[in-house]
Amino acid sequence: MVEKQIAKVEGKSLPISKKHAVEVGNFIRRKPLAKAKQHLALVLEQKMAVPLRRFYKDQPHRRGRGMAAGSYPLKATKHVLQLLNSVEKNALNLGMDVTNLIVQTYMANTAETRMHSGRHSGRSMRRAHIRIEVAEGKKQTPKKEDKK
């Protein structure tokens, strides 16, 4: 039995909202790595919105195919894009084919909440842990048409 090679990366205590991290993860999960990075770059430019499917209360409709509520979570997108670049380097280091990677696992969890200092001491900071795993997908071969 041949084991699949998997490249992993973990971001611990990132200063982003868990809700935004979950929505960005649902946006890029099961996509090819290059396409996921391209879509997140468009989100940073605010040309494409992240569709909100779970945490969508009081969010307006956005332009896009099949999208009702959407937003531009810039801070979460920036951190996830850094993690995707890191996992691409990890895959390259493992000898995997970088052009054929698919985001297989994306998991966002709540991290510890640190308290603000000074006059904002009553509020706690939003933190999230993120784990991303990529694996090589099947190589796509062009379909040959039968000549009759």
FENSUL-V444249 format. One line per field, one symbol per residue. ss: DSSP state (h for helix, s for strand, l for the rest). phi: phi as a letter, one per 20 degrees, with the letter a starting at -180 (. if undefined). burial: 1 if it has 16 or more other ideal C-beta (glycine too) atoms within 10 Angstrom, else 0. A space follows every 50 residues. Layout:
ss->???
phi->???
burial->???
This chain:
ss->lllllssssssssslllhhhhhhhhhhhlllshhhhhhhhhhhhllllls slllllllllslllllllsssllhhhhhhhhhhhhhhhhhhhhllllhhh ssssssssssllllsllhhhlllslllsssssssssllllllllllll
phi->.eefecdcbcddlfecfffffffffffdfmdfffffffffffffeldcee feddddfmdffcfqfmddebbdfffffffffffffffffffffenefffd ecfecccdcfefdeefdmfeffddeecbeccccccfeffedffeefed
burial->00000110101001011111111111110001100110110010000111 11000000000100000011111001101110110111011000010001 111101010010000000000000011111111111100000000000
